[in-house]
Every structure is written in structure tokens, then in C-alpha cells.
Amino acid sequence: MEAYIIFLMLISILAGFLAHSKGRSFLGWCLLGLIINPIIVCIILAFLSSRKDYEVKVYSYVANAKEGIDVNSPICLESCSLFTNNEHDRTGLILNIRNLSDRVITAVDFICEGYSSSDSKLTFNIEGDYIIKLDNISIDPYSTYSNDRTSIIELLDPSIARITLTVHEITFDDGSIFINEPCIEKVKEDEIPSYAIALARKHVNNARVFGEDHEHYWICPCGGVNLKNTHICYRCKKEKDETFKVMTRDNFRPIWRLAKEQGETK
């Protein structure tokens, strides 16, 4: 927005110089430009607020290994979308949730942070966090749930244009409640030459990370992050034992060394 204002002020000054070169009042044309500027800014703001290409940012805490992993979270928020009902001036939210645990999930709560089209944070006229709830649901183990347009989550402010969601609480069918305390662990690839990574991709299609086994989770060579008690990758649907035999980091090192030697020889 500051850029728009500066740009319009420069146009006003330029108009003043042009008027002065033709024998007219420099100050008068500058003042006229400064009067017209707020009107133009209001028109621009009205145009931006009417746009419907909403941006959605999702924090699921079970994400791509390069972005961050919460080793405790039993769900993966795969996607969400915002849409507006212009007739009733309401904004709704649709979510796609994958249950990564071996229990049935009956409710999920999210902390919501919303922003307007001018990127100003919305308060929703409430104190504390704005919690949105998915109640009376049933997500079977290792399956995906999506609330359709008949059961959308209606947001408090229809002017919301960008949203950030964080998993807060998860309720299971046995009555137990999971409270999310993000424990982010960054996972980065070793410093491996590009030709070695290309060689790895010949062995495993679309490989982004190597198979890794951790205390609470394991990473499939396809890039999928899975909880410890799961044996099939939710992303590529392959068994853990099969993928790890093909491309664990330890198994890859001899191939890496061979490729490195061949590269140095060339």
C-alpha cells in the first residue's frame, strides 16, 4: 500500500512539473493531484477487497520433511479452502484431514488466525485464540475426512482473505484428548552432490528424502512422513520394509561413494 501512495504522489509532482513547463501553476496542479490521490486509493482498495483468489496457509505439523515435522501429531491437515457466499455475505472453510493414528477421531479443534485483503490481522471481536471446531465426526484410522458444503465451518468475519490454521486439540472415540504441543524437528539432506541425488531418483521415483527411521516417526524415500506404528506409507502406499531395503541412507552411501569416484575420474 505504501508503494501505491508513493507512486501516486510522484505522479502528482510530475503533473506539477508538466504544468509549470506550460506556464501553469506548479503548486496548484500538485495540490489537485494530492486531492485526487485518496479517491484513487479508495478505488484500488475496493477492487482488492472484491477479489476472490483467497490465499490459504496451512500448518498441520505433519508436513513435508523439508518444512517441519511434529513427531507427536496424529493427524495430517492435507488441505483447506476458503469460499464466500455473496448472497448471504458469509465465508466458509472446507478441510481435508487424514487420520494417521490407529484410533477413531471424533473431534478436531484448530486455532485460527485470519487476515484481511490488505493483510491486516483480524481480531474477530473475541478475547484469546479463535478456536474453530469439527464436532460429531468420525475419521477411521488411516482414512481421510472432508467436510462438504453442507457442513462447512462458517467463519466469524466475512472479510477474511487469508487464514492460518494450527492443530489445537484432537478427541478420540475412547474419550482421550490429544493437546498439540508443537515439537518441530527440521530434517535436511546431507551435503550430497547433485549427480548423486539424480542417481537416487533413478532408484526411487520422485525421491525427495532418503528413508529414515526415528524414535516416533519414519520418513519414506518418497518424502511421506509416517507415525512409528504405521507400516504402510500414506503417500506412496508402499510397505516400510520394502522401501527401506531399496533406499535407506545407509544403503545409499556405497552408491554415493561409487558415483563420487566416477565423477572425480571423469
MOKA-V539056 format. One record per pair of residues at least 6 apart in sequence whose ideal C-beta (glycine too) atoms are under 8 Angstrom apart, sorted by sequence separation. I is the first residue (numbers start at 1). J is the second residue. D is the distance in Angstrom with one decimal. If there is no record, write none. Layout:
[[I | J | D] [I | J | D]]
//
This chain:
[[19 | 25 | 6.6] [20 | 26 | 3.9] [63 | 69 | 6.8] [84 | 90 | 7.1] [85 | 91 | 7.7] [99 | 105 | 5.3] [115 | 121 | 5.6] [116 | 122 | 6.1] [124 | 130 | 4.9] [139 | 145 | 4.3] [147 | 153 | 6.8] [171 | 177 | 5.3] [172 | 178 | 7.3] [201 | 207 | 5.1] [212 | 218 | 6.6] [219 | 225 | 5.6] [220 | 226 | 6.5] [226 | 232 | 8.0] [232 | 238 | 7.0] [233 | 239 | 7.9] [245 | 251 | 7.5] [19 | 26 | 6.2] [61 | 68 | 7.3] [62 | 69 | 6.6] [84 | 91 | 5.0] [85 | 92 | 6.9] [114 | 121 | 7.4] [115 | 122 | 6.4] [138 | 145 | 7.9] [170 | 177 | 7.1] [171 | 178 | 7.8] [200 | 207 | 5.3] [211 | 218 | 7.4] [212 | 219 | 4.5] [218 | 225 | 7.9] [219 | 226 | 7.7] [226 | 233 | 5.7] [232 | 239 | 5.7] [233 | 240 | 6.9] [236 | 243 | 7.6] [61 | 69 | 7.5] [62 | 70 | 6.2] [83 | 91 | 7.3] [84 | 92 | 7.8] [97 | 105 | 7.9] [113 | 121 | 6.8] [114 | 122 | 4.3] [137 | 145 | 6.1] [155 | 163 | 7.8] [169 | 177 | 5.9] [170 | 178 | 4.2] [189 | 197 | 7.7] [211 | 219 | 6.5] [217 | 225 | 5.9] [218 | 226 | 5.6] [226 | 234 | 6.1] [231 | 239 | 6.1] [232 | 240 | 7.1] [17 | 26 | 6.9] [19 | 28 | 7.4] [20 | 29 | 7.8] [61 | 70 | 3.3] [82 | 91 | 6.2] [83 | 92 | 5.9] [169 | 178 | 6.7] [210 | 219 | 7.7] [211 | 220 | 6.3] [217 | 226 | 6.3] [224 | 233 | 4.5] [231 | 240 | 5.2] [16 | 26 | 4.5] [19 | 29 | 4.0] [82 | 92 | 7.4] [114 | 124 | 6.9] [137 | 147 | 7.8] [169 | 179 | 5.5] [170 | 180 | 7.5] [200 | 210 | 7.1] [209 | 219 | 5.5] [211 | 221 | 4.7] [217 | 227 | 5.6] [218 | 228 | 6.7] [224 | 234 | 5.8] [230 | 240 | 7.8] [231 | 241 | 7.6] [233 | 243 | 6.8] [16 | 27 | 7.1] [18 | 29 | 7.8] [62 | 73 | 4.9] [82 | 93 | 6.1] [83 | 94 | 7.3] [97 | 108 | 6.5] [168 | 179 | 7.6] [169 | 180 | 7.0] [210 | 221 | 5.9] [216 | 227 | 7.2] [217 | 228 | 5.8] [222 | 233 | 6.4] [224 | 235 | 3.0] [16 | 28 | 8.0] [61 | 73 | 4.4] [81 | 93 | 7.5] [168 | 180 | 5.8] [209 | 221 | 7.0] [216 | 228 | 5.4] [223 | 235 | 6.7] [224 | 236 | 6.2] [16 | 29 | 4.4] [60 | 73 | 7.3] [62 | 75 | 6.9] [63 | 76 | 7.8] [80 | 93 | 6.1] [81 | 94 | 5.0] [134 | 147 | 6.6] [167 | 180 | 4.7] [215 | 228 | 7.4] [220 | 233 | 4.0] [222 | 235 | 5.4] [15 | 29 | 5.0] [16 | 30 | 4.0] [62 | 76 | 4.2] [80 | 94 | 6.5] [166 | 180 | 7.4] [207 | 221 | 5.0] [208 | 222 | 7.4] [209 | 223 | 5.5] [214 | 228 | 7.9] [222 | 236 | 4.1] [226 | 240 | 7.5] [15 | 30 | 7.3] [60 | 75 | 7.3] [62 | 77 | 7.9] [80 | 95 | 4.7] [207 | 222 | 6.7] [208 | 223 | 3.9] [220 | 235 | 6.4] [60 | 76 | 5.3] [79 | 95 | 7.6] [80 | 96 | 7.0] [114 | 130 | 7.3] [166 | 182 | 7.8] [206 | 222 | 6.0] [207 | 223 | 7.4] [220 | 236 | 6.2] [222 | 238 | 7.5] [12 | 29 | 7.7] [13 | 30 | 6.1] [15 | 32 | 7.7] [16 | 33 | 7.1] [60 | 77 | 3.5] [79 | 96 | 4.7] [112 | 129 | 7.9] [113 | 130 | 7.4] [204 | 221 | 4.4] [205 | 222 | 7.6] [206 | 223 | 7.4] [12 | 30 | 5.4] [15 | 33 | 5.2] [59 | 77 | 7.7] [60 | 78 | 7.3] [77 | 95 | 6.6] [78 | 96 | 4.6] [111 | 129 | 4.9] [112 | 130 | 4.7] [204 | 222 | 6.8] [220 | 238 | 7.1] [58 | 77 | 5.5] [77 | 96 | 7.5] [78 | 97 | 7.0] [111 | 130 | 7.1] [112 | 131 | 7.2] [134 | 153 | 7.2] [12 | 32 | 7.8] [13 | 33 | 7.5] [77 | 97 | 5.7] [78 | 98 | 5.6] [111 | 131 | 6.2] [112 | 132 | 5.1] [133 | 153 | 7.9] [189 | 209 | 6.4] [220 | 240 | 7.3] [12 | 33 | 2.6] [58 | 79 | 6.8] [76 | 97 | 7.3] [77 | 98 | 8.0] [110 | 131 | 7.1] [132 | 153 | 5.3] [189 | 210 | 7.6] [222 | 243 | 7.5] [11 | 33 | 6.5] [12 | 34 | 5.5] [58 | 80 | 5.6] [75 | 97 | 5.7] [76 | 98 | 4.3] [109 | 131 | 5.4] [110 | 132 | 5.2] [187 | 209 | 6.8] [218 | 240 | 6.3] [221 | 243 | 5.4] [75 | 98 | 6.5] [109 | 132 | 7.2] [110 | 133 | 7.9] [132 | 155 | 7.5] [220 | 243 | 5.5] [9 | 33 | 7.8] [12 | 36 | 7.8] [56 | 80 | 5.6] [75 | 99 | 5.9] [76 | 100 | 5.7] [109 | 133 | 5.2] [8 | 33 | 7.6] [9 | 34 | 7.3] [12 | 37 | 6.5] [56 | 81 | 6.2] [74 | 99 | 7.1] [75 | 100 | 6.1] [108 | 133 | 7.6] [109 | 134 | 7.6] [187 | 212 | 7.3] [221 | 246 | 7.0] [56 | 82 | 5.8] [74 | 100 | 5.5] [75 | 101 | 7.5] [107 | 133 | 6.7] [108 | 134 | 4.6] [130 | 156 | 7.0] [221 | 247 | 4.3] [54 | 81 | 7.9] [73 | 100 | 7.7] [74 | 101 | 3.8] [107 | 134 | 6.2] [9 | 37 | 6.8] [54 | 82 | 4.3] [107 | 135 | 5.0] [8 | 37 | 4.5] [54 | 83 | 7.7] [74 | 103 | 7.8] [106 | 135 | 8.0] [107 | 136 | 7.4] [108 | 137 | 7.4] [54 | 84 | 8.0] [75 | 105 | 6.9] [106 | 136 | 7.3] [107 | 137 | 6.5] [126 | 156 | 7.6] [74 | 105 | 7.7] [106 | 137 | 6.2] [125 | 156 | 7.5] [213 | 244 | 7.3] [5 | 37 | 7.3] [8 | 40 | 6.1] [52 | 84 | 6.5] [105 | 137 | 7.1] [106 | 138 | 6.3] [124 | 156 | 4.5] [187 | 219 | 6.8] [211 | 243 | 5.7] [8 | 41 | 7.1] [75 | 108 | 6.8] [77 | 110 | 8.0] [105 | 138 | 7.6] [124 | 157 | 5.7] [132 | 165 | 7.9] [211 | 244 | 4.7] [104 | 138 | 6.0] [105 | 139 | 4.2] [104 | 139 | 6.7] [122 | 157 | 5.2] [138 | 173 | 7.7] [211 | 246 | 7.9] [213 | 248 | 7.9] [5 | 41 | 6.8] [104 | 140 | 5.9] [211 | 247 | 5.5] [212 | 248 | 7.5] [4 | 41 | 6.4] [97 | 134 | 7.7] [104 | 141 | 6.8] [122 | 159 | 7.3] [131 | 168 | 6.3] [210 | 247 | 6.0] [211 | 248 | 4.5] [212 | 249 | 6.2] [62 | 100 | 6.5] [103 | 141 | 6.3] [122 | 160 | 6.1] [210 | 248 | 6.5] [211 | 249 | 6.9] [93 | 132 | 7.0] [95 | 134 | 7.1] [102 | 141 | 4.8] [129 | 168 | 7.8] [204 | 243 | 7.5] [210 | 249 | 4.2] [4 | 44 | 6.2] [99 | 139 | 4.3] [101 | 141 | 6.2] [102 | 142 | 7.6] [105 | 145 | 7.8] [207 | 247 | 6.7] [99 | 140 | 6.7] [114 | 155 | 6.9] [97 | 139 | 6.4] [99 | 141 | 5.8] [100 | 142 | 6.9] [117 | 159 | 7.3] [204 | 246 | 6.3] [210 | 252 | 5.8] [99 | 142 | 6.2] [112 | 155 | 7.5] [114 | 157 | 6.3] [116 | 159 | 5.3] [119 | 162 | 7.2] [203 | 246 | 6.3] [204 | 247 | 4.8] [98 | 142 | 7.8] [99 | 143 | 5.8] [116 | 160 | 7.0] [117 | 161 | 4.2] [203 | 247 | 5.6] [98 | 143 | 7.4] [99 | 144 | 7.6] [115 | 160 | 7.1] [116 | 161 | 5.8] [98 | 144 | 4.8] [99 | 145 | 7.3] [114 | 160 | 4.2] [115 | 161 | 6.5] [97 | 144 | 6.8] [98 | 145 | 7.9] [115 | 162 | 4.2] [200 | 247 | 6.7] [96 | 144 | 6.2] [97 | 145 | 5.0] [114 | 162 | 7.2] [115 | 163 | 7.4] [96 | 145 | 7.5] [97 | 146 | 7.5] [114 | 163 | 5.3] [115 | 164 | 8.0] [96 | 146 | 4.8] [113 | 163 | 7.1] [114 | 164 | 7.9] [95 | 146 | 6.8] [112 | 163 | 6.3] [113 | 164 | 4.3] [94 | 146 | 6.9] [95 | 147 | 5.9] [112 | 164 | 7.4] [200 | 252 | 6.2] [203 | 255 | 7.8] [94 | 147 | 5.9] [112 | 165 | 5.9] [113 | 166 | 7.9] [94 | 148 | 7.2] [111 | 165 | 7.2] [94 | 149 | 7.1] [110 | 165 | 4.7] [111 | 166 | 4.5] [200 | 255 | 7.6] [110 | 166 | 6.4] [199 | 255 | 6.4] [92 | 149 | 7.3] [110 | 167 | 6.2] [111 | 168 | 4.9] [199 | 256 | 7.8] [94 | 152 | 5.9] [95 | 153 | 7.4] [110 | 168 | 5.7] [93 | 152 | 6.3] [94 | 153 | 7.8] [108 | 167 | 7.2] [109 | 168 | 4.4] [190 | 249 | 7.7] [196 | 255 | 7.7] [92 | 152 | 3.6] [93 | 153 | 4.2] [109 | 169 | 4.3] [196 | 256 | 4.8] [199 | 259 | 5.2] [92 | 153 | 6.4] [93 | 154 | 7.9] [108 | 169 | 7.4] [109 | 170 | 7.7] [92 | 154 | 5.5] [93 | 155 | 6.0] [107 | 169 | 7.7] [108 | 170 | 5.4] [91 | 154 | 7.5] [92 | 155 | 6.8] [107 | 170 | 7.4] [108 | 171 | 7.6] [196 | 259 | 5.0] [75 | 139 | 7.9] [90 | 154 | 5.8] [91 | 155 | 4.8] [107 | 171 | 4.0] [192 | 256 | 6.4] [195 | 259 | 6.1] [196 | 260 | 6.8] [90 | 155 | 7.9] [105 | 170 | 6.0] [106 | 171 | 5.2] [51 | 117 | 6.8] [78 | 144 | 7.1] [91 | 157 | 7.3] [105 | 171 | 7.1] [106 | 172 | 6.6] [193 | 259 | 7.7] [49 | 116 | 7.7] [91 | 158 | 4.7] [105 | 172 | 6.0] [106 | 173 | 5.3] [193 | 260 | 6.7] [49 | 117 | 4.8] [90 | 158 | 5.7] [91 | 159 | 7.9] [104 | 172 | 6.5] [105 | 173 | 7.6] [195 | 263 | 5.9] [48 | 117 | 5.1] [49 | 118 | 7.8] [89 | 158 | 5.1] [91 | 160 | 5.4] [103 | 172 | 4.7] [104 | 173 | 4.1] [48 | 118 | 7.0] [93 | 163 | 7.3] [103 | 173 | 6.6] [193 | 263 | 7.0] [101 | 172 | 7.7] [103 | 174 | 6.8] [45 | 118 | 7.0] [82 | 155 | 7.9] [84 | 158 | 6.7] [82 | 160 | 7.0] [82 | 161 | 7.8] [82 | 163 | 6.3] [80 | 163 | 7.5] [80 | 165 | 6.4] [77 | 165 | 6.7] [142 | 230 | 7.1] [77 | 167 | 6.6] [142 | 232 | 8.0] [75 | 167 | 6.5] [142 | 234 | 6.8] [73 | 167 | 6.1] [75 | 170 | 6.2] [74 | 170 | 6.2] [70 | 167 | 8.0] [74 | 178 | 6.1] [57 | 162 | 6.7] [59 | 164 | 6.4] [61 | 166 | 7.6] [55 | 161 | 6.9] [56 | 162 | 7.2] [57 | 163 | 6.8] [58 | 164 | 7.9] [59 | 165 | 6.2] [61 | 167 | 5.7] [72 | 178 | 7.9] [54 | 161 | 5.4] [55 | 162 | 4.6] [56 | 163 | 5.7] [57 | 164 | 4.9] [58 | 165 | 5.7] [59 | 166 | 4.9] [60 | 167 | 6.5] [73 | 180 | 6.3] [54 | 162 | 6.9] [57 | 165 | 7.8] [59 | 167 | 7.5] [72 | 180 | 7.3] [72 | 181 | 7.0] [49 | 159 | 7.1] [51 | 161 | 7.9] [70 | 180 | 7.2] [72 | 183 | 5.7] [49 | 161 | 7.9] [70 | 182 | 5.2] [71 | 183 | 5.7] [70 | 183 | 5.6] [70 | 184 | 6.3] [71 | 185 | 6.1] [69 | 184 | 6.9] [68 | 184 | 4.6] [69 | 185 | 5.4] [1 | 118 | 6.6] [68 | 185 | 7.5] [68 | 186 | 6.4] [69 | 187 | 6.5] [61 | 180 | 6.7] [61 | 182 | 5.7] [66 | 187 | 7.0] [65 | 187 | 4.3] [66 | 188 | 7.3] [61 | 184 | 7.5] [100 | 226 | 6.9] [101 | 227 | 6.8] [100 | 227 | 5.1] [102 | 229 | 6.1] [101 | 229 | 8.0] [102 | 230 | 8.0] [100 | 230 | 6.7] [100 | 234 | 6.6] [98 | 234 | 6.4] [66 | 208 | 7.3] [65 | 208 | 7.5] [66 | 209 | 7.4] [71 | 214 | 7.0] [64 | 208 | 7.6] [65 | 209 | 5.0] [71 | 215 | 7.5] [72 | 216 | 6.9] [71 | 216 | 4.0] [71 | 217 | 5.2] [69 | 217 | 6.6] [74 | 227 | 6.9] [65 | 219 | 5.4] [69 | 225 | 5.5] [65 | 223 | 6.3] [76 | 234 | 7.4] [64 | 223 | 6.2] [65 | 225 | 5.8] [64 | 225 | 7.6] [63 | 225 | 7.4] [62 | 225 | 5.9]]
//
